[in-house]
Amino acid sequence: MKHKLIKIFNVCLVLSFLTGCWDQKMLKDTMFLSTVAYEKKKDKVISTIAIRSYTSKEGTLVNKTYHVEGDSPRDDRTKINQQVSGIVMSAKKRIILFEDRLAKEGILELSDVLYRTPESPLTAKYVIVEGKPSTIVELQQVGEELIGEYLDGVVHTAEANSLVPIETLQSLCTVLFDEGKGLALPYMKLNTENKTVDVIGTALFNEDKFAGITLNPEESKVLLLLGNQKDKYMIMSHKINIHDKKYVVSYDVSDAKAKMNVKPDAIHRVKVTIPLRVKVSINEFTKNEMSSSALTKNVQEEIEKVLQKKAEKVVGKLQKANCDFLEIGREVAAYHPSIWKRLKWRQDYKNILINPEVQVEIIHRGVIN
C-alpha cells in the first residue's frame, strides 16, 4: 500500500510541472485559406483569398472569396480576420499566385510572412500569372473541384509531364539565397472561354524578380532536359522536313542525360559545354511507317536539329534574363574556385559562353514497326 501511495504521489508531482496547451487553435474556430493571389495597386498590395467553409444544409465544402487592400500581406491577413467569423489559417494553402507585374518588383518581400508563420505549408506552390490572378481565384470552382484543389492539380500535372520546374515554398528560399542558382516558376493565364487556366510555360527570374522573359511549353521542356529535371513523362511534337516534304513527328522522351563541362576562357572568362543525350520513342509519324534504317536516321537527324535550335534559344533567354537555372555558378565554384573568386557572377553570367550539344537516338519506332 505504501509503494502505491509513493507512485501516486510521484505521478501527481510530475503532472504539476506539465504545461497546458496555451497556444492551441481549435478547429471549430478556424477557417482554412486554400489559395491567395497578390496584385499591385500603386503602393498597396491587393490580396484575393479563397477560404473554404461548409454549407449548413449539405455539409459540403464551398469557397468564399475575399478582397483586401493593405500595405503588406500581413496587413491584408489582419484585415481578413476582421471580416470572418473565425481565425484564418494558411496550413492548407496549396497555391500562391503572383501578378506578373508585381513579380517584377520581387517576390521575396511578399513571402516574408509565409516564412515567419509556423503553420505555413512548405509544399505550397508559387505560380506567376499573366494579367490579374484575382480573376482566377474568383472562379471559386472548376467542375466539381474548388479552385485551390483545381490549381494544385493543374500544377502537379504540369510537373509530372515535365512542362514546368518543381519548386515549393521550401525549395524556393534555398534557390534565392544561392548566387550559383537561378529561379524559374510556372507561368499561367486565365482561359476566359472555358473558365479554366492554361499553363503557358515558365517565367524566368533574376534573383527574386521576374525578368519579364518566359519560355513557351516546348522551350520549358528543353530547359528541364538541359537541367536534368525531366519528371515522369515528356511528350514532344515537331514539324520536320525530309526530302523537301513536311511531316509531323511526335515522341516520348524515354531517357535524357545532360553533362556540364566548364573550362576557363580568355575572352568570355568561362566556357561551358552541355552535351545532352536524348533517347526517344516515336508514337506518331505522319508518313505512317519507319521501316527503313535510312528514314529512321533522317527523322533522328531532324529531331536533333530542332532540339539543338531550341536548346540554343533557351540558353540565350536564360542569359538575357540573368537566370542561372542550370546552376553553372555552382559548378564553377566547386571545380574552379580560383576563377569563381575573380568573377562577379551576377554581372558576369550574361557574358559567359554556353554551348549546348544535342544528340538524339531513336530507340523505338512504334508498334507497327
C-alpha positions as CSV (number, residue, x, y, z in Angstrom):
1,M,0.0,0.0,0.0
2,K,2.9,2.3,0.9
3,H,4.5,1.7,-2.6
4,K,1.2,2.6,-4.3
5,L,0.9,5.8,-2.4
6,I,4.5,6.7,-3.4
7,K,3.8,6.0,-7.1
8,I,0.6,8.1,-6.9
9,F,2.5,11.0,-5.3
10,N,5.3,10.9,-7.9
11,V,2.7,10.9,-10.7
12,C,0.9,13.9,-9.2
13,L,4.3,15.7,-8.7
14,V,5.2,15.2,-12.4
15,L,1.8,16.4,-13.6
16,S,2.1,19.6,-11.6
17,F,5.1,20.6,-13.7
18,L,3.5,19.9,-17.1
19,T,2.2,22.9,-19.0
20,G,-1.1,23.1,-20.8
21,C,-1.7,23.9,-24.5
22,W,-1.7,27.7,-24.0
23,D,-1.4,28.3,-27.8
24,Q,-3.9,25.9,-29.0
25,K,-6.1,26.7,-32.0
26,M,-9.5,25.0,-32.1
27,L,-10.6,23.6,-35.5
28,K,-14.1,24.8,-34.9
29,D,-12.9,28.4,-34.7
30,T,-10.6,28.0,-37.7
31,M,-11.2,28.9,-41.4
32,F,-8.7,27.5,-43.9
33,L,-7.2,29.6,-46.6
34,S,-6.7,27.5,-49.8
35,T,-5.4,30.0,-52.4
36,V,-4.2,33.5,-52.4
37,A,-3.5,35.9,-55.2
38,Y,-1.3,39.0,-54.9
39,E,-1.6,42.1,-57.1
40,K,-0.2,45.6,-57.1
41,K,-2.2,48.8,-57.0
42,K,0.1,51.9,-56.7
43,D,1.9,51.3,-53.3
44,K,-0.7,48.9,-52.0
45,V,-0.8,45.1,-52.1
46,I,-4.2,43.6,-53.0
47,S,-4.9,40.1,-51.8
48,T,-7.6,37.9,-53.2
49,I,-8.2,35.0,-50.8
50,A,-10.2,31.8,-51.2
51,I,-11.4,30.4,-47.9
52,R,-13.0,27.0,-47.6
53,S,-16.2,26.6,-45.5
54,Y,-19.1,24.2,-45.2
55,T,-22.7,24.7,-46.3
56,S,-25.1,24.5,-43.4
57,K,-27.5,22.1,-45.1
58,E,-25.5,19.5,-47.0
59,G,-22.2,19.8,-45.2
60,T,-20.3,20.2,-48.4
61,L,-17.2,22.4,-48.9
62,V,-17.6,25.7,-50.7
63,N,-15.3,28.7,-51.4
64,K,-15.8,32.2,-50.2
65,T,-13.7,34.8,-51.9
66,Y,-12.4,38.0,-50.1
67,H,-10.6,41.0,-51.5
68,V,-8.5,43.2,-49.2
69,E,-6.0,46.0,-49.7
70,G,-3.1,46.8,-47.4
71,D,0.5,47.8,-47.0
72,S,1.7,44.2,-46.9
73,P,0.4,40.6,-47.0
74,R,0.4,40.5,-43.2
75,D,-1.7,43.7,-43.1
76,D,-4.1,42.1,-45.6
77,R,-4.3,39.0,-43.4
78,T,-5.2,41.2,-40.4
79,K,-8.0,42.8,-42.3
80,I,-9.3,39.5,-43.4
81,N,-9.5,38.3,-39.8
82,Q,-11.7,41.4,-39.1
83,Q,-14.2,40.2,-41.7
84,V,-14.6,36.5,-41.0
85,S,-16.2,34.6,-38.1
86,G,-13.1,32.7,-37.1
87,I,-9.3,32.6,-37.4
88,V,-7.8,32.4,-40.9
89,M,-5.0,29.8,-41.1
90,S,-2.8,29.0,-44.1
91,A,-2.0,25.4,-43.1
92,K,-3.9,24.1,-46.1
93,K,-2.7,26.7,-48.6
94,R,-1.7,25.0,-51.8
95,I,-1.2,27.7,-54.4
96,I,0.2,31.3,-54.2
97,L,-0.5,33.4,-57.3
98,F,1.6,36.5,-58.2
99,E,0.6,39.0,-60.8
100,D,3.4,39.2,-63.4
101,R,3.7,43.0,-63.0
102,L,4.1,42.6,-59.2
103,A,6.5,39.7,-59.5
104,K,8.9,42.1,-61.5
105,E,9.3,44.0,-58.3
106,G,10.3,40.9,-56.3
107,I,8.5,38.1,-54.6
108,L,10.8,37.6,-51.5
109,E,9.5,40.5,-49.6
110,L,5.9,39.4,-50.2
111,S,6.9,35.9,-49.0
112,D,8.3,37.1,-45.7
113,V,5.1,36.4,-43.8
114,L,5.0,32.9,-45.1
115,Y,8.4,32.0,-43.7
116,R,7.7,33.6,-40.4
117,T,4.3,31.8,-39.9
118,P,4.8,28.3,-38.3
119,E,1.7,26.8,-39.9
120,S,2.7,27.8,-43.5
121,P,2.8,24.7,-45.7
122,L,6.3,24.2,-47.1
123,T,4.9,22.3,-50.1
124,A,2.8,25.3,-51.3
125,K,3.4,26.2,-55.0
126,Y,4.3,29.6,-56.5
127,V,2.8,30.5,-59.8
128,I,3.2,33.6,-61.9
129,V,0.1,34.8,-63.7
130,E,-0.3,36.8,-66.9
131,G,-2.7,39.6,-66.0
132,K,-4.8,39.7,-62.9
133,P,-4.6,36.5,-60.8
134,S,-7.7,37.6,-58.8
135,T,-9.9,36.6,-61.8
136,I,-8.6,33.0,-61.4
137,V,-9.4,32.9,-57.7
138,E,-12.9,34.4,-58.4
139,L,-13.7,31.3,-60.4
140,Q,-14.2,29.7,-57.0
141,Q,-14.8,26.3,-58.6
142,V,-13.9,24.4,-61.8
143,G,-16.2,21.5,-62.4
144,E,-16.6,19.8,-59.0
145,E,-13.2,21.0,-57.7
146,L,-12.7,24.0,-55.5
147,I,-10.3,26.5,-57.0
148,G,-7.4,25.6,-54.6
149,E,-7.7,21.8,-55.4
150,Y,-8.1,22.5,-59.1
151,L,-5.0,24.8,-59.3
152,D,-3.0,22.3,-57.3
153,G,-3.9,19.5,-59.7
154,V,-3.1,21.6,-62.8
155,V,0.4,22.4,-61.4
156,H,1.1,18.9,-60.3
157,T,0.0,17.5,-63.8
158,A,2.3,20.1,-65.5
159,E,5.2,19.0,-63.2
160,A,4.6,15.3,-63.9
161,N,4.6,16.0,-67.7
162,S,7.9,17.8,-67.4
163,L,6.3,21.1,-68.5
164,V,7.4,23.3,-65.6
165,P,10.1,23.1,-62.9
166,I,9.2,21.7,-59.5
167,E,9.5,24.4,-56.9
168,T,7.9,24.8,-53.4
169,L,7.9,27.3,-50.7
170,Q,10.7,25.4,-49.0
171,S,12.9,24.9,-52.1
172,L,12.4,28.4,-53.4
173,C,14.2,30.0,-50.5
174,T,17.3,27.9,-50.9
175,V,17.5,29.0,-54.6
176,L,17.1,32.7,-54.0
177,F,19.9,32.8,-51.4
178,D,22.4,30.9,-53.6
179,E,24.3,33.0,-56.0
180,G,25.1,30.0,-58.2
181,K,21.4,29.1,-58.8
182,G,18.5,30.7,-60.7
183,L,14.8,30.6,-60.2
184,A,12.1,29.6,-62.7
185,L,8.4,29.2,-61.9
186,P,5.2,28.1,-63.7
187,Y,3.5,30.7,-65.8
188,M,-0.2,30.6,-66.4
189,K,-3.2,32.6,-67.5
190,L,-7.0,32.5,-67.3
191,N,-8.8,30.8,-70.1
192,T,-11.8,33.0,-70.4
193,E,-13.6,30.8,-72.9
194,N,-13.6,27.6,-70.8
195,K,-13.3,29.3,-67.4
196,T,-10.2,27.3,-66.6
197,V,-6.5,28.1,-66.6
198,D,-3.8,27.4,-69.1
199,V,-0.1,26.6,-68.2
200,I,1.6,28.7,-70.9
201,G,5.2,28.0,-69.9
202,T,7.9,29.1,-67.5
203,A,8.8,32.5,-66.0
204,L,12.5,33.3,-65.6
205,F,13.8,35.2,-62.7
206,N,16.8,37.5,-62.0
207,E,17.3,36.8,-58.3
208,D,13.8,37.2,-56.8
209,K,12.5,39.5,-59.6
210,F,10.6,38.2,-62.6
211,A,12.8,39.2,-65.6
212,G,9.8,39.6,-67.9
213,I,11.2,36.8,-70.1
214,T,9.3,33.5,-70.5
215,L,9.7,30.1,-72.1
216,N,6.8,28.5,-74.1
217,P,5.9,24.9,-73.3
218,E,8.3,23.3,-75.8
219,E,11.2,25.5,-74.6
220,S,10.3,24.7,-71.0
221,K,10.7,21.0,-71.7
222,V,14.1,21.6,-73.3
223,L,15.1,23.7,-70.2
224,L,14.3,20.7,-68.0
225,L,16.3,18.4,-70.2
226,L,19.3,20.6,-70.0
227,G,18.9,20.8,-66.2
228,N,18.4,17.0,-65.8
229,Q,15.0,17.7,-64.3
230,K,12.7,15.6,-66.5
231,D,9.9,14.1,-64.4
232,K,7.7,11.1,-65.1
233,Y,6.7,11.9,-68.7
234,M,7.7,14.1,-71.6
235,I,6.0,14.1,-74.9
236,M,7.2,16.4,-77.7
237,S,6.0,17.1,-81.3
238,H,7.7,18.8,-84.2
239,K,7.2,19.6,-87.9
240,I,10.2,18.2,-89.8
241,N,11.4,18.3,-93.4
242,I,12.6,15.1,-95.2
243,H,13.5,15.3,-98.9
244,D,11.5,18.6,-99.2
245,K,8.4,17.1,-97.7
246,K,6.8,18.1,-94.4
247,Y,5.9,15.6,-91.7
248,V,4.8,15.7,-88.1
249,V,6.6,13.6,-85.6
250,S,5.7,13.0,-82.0
251,Y,7.7,11.1,-79.5
252,D,8.2,10.3,-75.8
253,V,11.5,11.2,-74.3
254,S,12.4,7.8,-72.7
255,D,15.7,9.0,-71.2
256,A,17.8,12.0,-71.2
257,K,21.2,12.9,-69.6
258,A,22.9,16.2,-69.7
259,K,26.5,16.8,-68.5
260,M,28.4,20.0,-67.9
261,N,31.9,20.8,-68.9
262,V,33.3,24.0,-67.6
263,K,36.7,25.5,-68.8
264,P,38.4,28.8,-68.4
265,D,38.2,31.1,-71.4
266,A,40.4,34.1,-72.2
267,I,37.6,36.1,-73.9
268,H,34.4,35.0,-72.1
269,R,36.2,34.1,-68.8
270,V,34.2,30.8,-68.7
271,K,33.3,28.4,-71.5
272,V,30.5,25.9,-70.8
273,T,29.7,22.9,-73.0
274,I,26.5,20.9,-72.2
275,P,26.3,17.6,-74.1
276,L,22.7,16.4,-74.0
277,R,21.9,12.8,-74.9
278,V,18.2,12.1,-75.6
279,K,16.6,8.7,-76.2
280,V,13.2,8.9,-77.8
281,S,10.3,6.5,-78.7
282,I,8.3,7.5,-81.7
283,N,4.5,7.5,-81.1
284,E,3.4,9.4,-84.2
285,F,4.8,9.9,-87.7
286,T,2.5,11.1,-90.5
287,K,4.4,9.1,-93.1
288,N,2.9,6.1,-91.4
289,E,5.9,3.9,-91.4
290,M,9.6,4.0,-90.4
291,S,10.7,0.6,-91.7
292,S,13.9,1.7,-93.4
293,S,17.0,2.5,-91.4
294,A,17.7,5.4,-93.8
295,L,14.4,7.0,-93.0
296,T,14.9,6.5,-89.3
297,K,18.2,8.2,-89.5
298,N,16.7,11.1,-91.3
299,V,14.0,11.5,-88.7
300,Q,16.6,11.2,-85.9
301,E,18.7,14.0,-87.5
302,E,15.7,16.3,-88.0
303,I,14.7,15.9,-84.3
304,E,18.2,16.6,-83.3
305,K,18.3,19.8,-85.4
306,V,15.0,21.0,-83.8
307,L,16.2,20.3,-80.3
308,Q,19.6,21.9,-80.9
309,K,18.0,25.1,-82.1
310,K,15.6,25.1,-79.2
311,A,18.4,24.5,-76.7
312,E,20.4,27.4,-78.1
313,K,17.3,29.6,-77.9
314,V,16.7,28.6,-74.2
315,V,20.3,29.3,-73.2
316,G,20.0,32.7,-74.9
317,K,16.9,33.5,-72.9
318,L,18.4,32.3,-69.7
319,Q,21.4,34.6,-70.1
320,K,19.2,37.5,-71.2
321,A,17.1,37.1,-68.1
322,N,20.3,36.6,-66.0
323,C,18.8,33.4,-64.6
324,D,21.3,30.7,-63.8
325,F,18.7,27.9,-63.7
326,L,21.3,25.3,-64.9
327,E,23.4,26.1,-61.8
328,I,26.5,26.8,-63.8
329,G,27.7,29.0,-61.0
330,R,27.7,26.1,-58.5
331,E,29.8,24.1,-61.0
332,V,32.3,26.9,-61.4
333,A,32.5,27.5,-57.6
334,A,33.0,23.7,-56.9
335,Y,35.6,22.8,-59.6
336,H,37.2,26.2,-60.5
337,P,37.3,28.1,-57.2
338,S,40.1,30.4,-58.4
339,I,38.0,31.5,-61.3
340,W,34.9,31.9,-59.1
341,K,36.8,34.3,-56.8
342,R,37.6,36.6,-59.7
343,L,34.1,36.7,-61.0
344,K,31.1,38.8,-60.0
345,W,28.7,36.1,-61.0
346,R,25.5,38.2,-61.0
347,Q,27.1,40.5,-63.6
348,D,29.4,38.1,-65.5
349,Y,26.9,35.3,-66.0
350,K,25.4,37.0,-69.0
351,N,28.7,37.1,-70.9
352,I,30.0,33.6,-70.4
353,L,29.9,31.2,-73.4
354,I,27.4,28.4,-73.1
355,N,27.2,25.8,-75.9
356,P,24.5,23.0,-75.7
357,E,25.3,19.9,-77.9
358,V,22.2,17.8,-78.5
359,Q,22.4,14.2,-79.7
360,V,19.3,12.1,-80.3
361,E,18.8,8.4,-80.5
362,I,15.5,6.7,-81.6
363,I,15.2,3.5,-79.5
364,H,11.6,2.6,-80.5
365,R,9.8,3.4,-83.8
366,G,6.3,2.4,-82.8
367,V,4.2,-0.8,-82.6
368,I,3.7,-1.1,-86.4
369,N,7.4,-1.1,-87.0
